[in-house]
C-alpha cells in the first residue's frame, strides 16, 4: 500500500473509507472559500426584462377576461330586475332569499334592510360564489400575475421591492378558501334545484303547470354541469377527500374519491374559465328573455 493511502501519523479523523484520504486531508484539498453557487440577481425596474417572447400575452388575456366578468356581474347584481323569466332564475340571484319574484324563499325585501343601501336580492348571496372564485388556487395564480403584477412573470421586473406572500395580511385571507368550498357545494345543490324548476312551465291561459324543456332549461343545466366540474376539481376538495391522509392506499373509498377529484383538478383552469363565461351567459340569457329582447325557444 502506498504512503498516500495510509492514515497520516497523528491524524484524529480516520479516512472516510479504508484506503481513502482522511477528513483533514480532504478539507486541505478544498479551496479556502468556495465560489458562491448563486449570486443575487440585480434589481429590475417594473416590467424591465430581457425576455423576447410574448410573456405578457396570458396576463393580458386574464386581465381582460376576469375584469370583464367582474364588471358585468357587478352591473347585473345592481340591476335588481329582469333576473327571472317564467320558471328560470338567473344564477347570479340564486338562491333568492328575499325578493319580489315567485322564487323568493322568505318573501319580499325585508324591513330590516338599511334604507340607505341600494337593494338587490343578489347582494345577499353573491359574496359566496365571488369569494369562492377570488380565493381559488388557480385564479390566485392567474390574477396575481394579471392584476396584482406580483409576480408578473419569470425574469420580469415587479412593481414592489418585497413580496409578502400568503403568510401575511392581506393575502393571508386567501386561506378561507376551504370554507367557501363548503358554501359552493351547497350552491350546487340549489342551482340543480333551479334546473328542476326550469322544467315546469305555467300555461298562461289555464294557469296549469306542465313539464317542458326550453332553451333556457338547457342553458341553466349546462351552467350546473360546468360549475360542478369546476367545484369538483377544487384543490381544497382534493385535500379534504384524501390528500390529508398519510397512507391513502389503506382507505380504498377515499383513494377512489381522491383520484376522481384529481381528474377534474387536472383541467381546473379549463373548468374555471368555461364555468365563468357560462354563468355570466346564463344571467344574460334570462335577462334578455325577461326584457323581451330574446325569445326562449321551447323544445318540448
Ligand atoms: Fe379552484 Fe378550489 S382551488 S376552486
Boltz pocket constraint, residues with backbone or C-beta under 6 A from the ligand:
constraints:
  - pocket:
      binder: B
      contacts: [[A, 132], [A, 135], [A, 136], [A, 137], [A, 138], [A, 139], [A, 177], [A, 181], [A, 230], [A, 231], [A, 233], [A, 234], [A, 235], [A, 236], [A, 237], [A, 268]]
      max_distance: 6.0
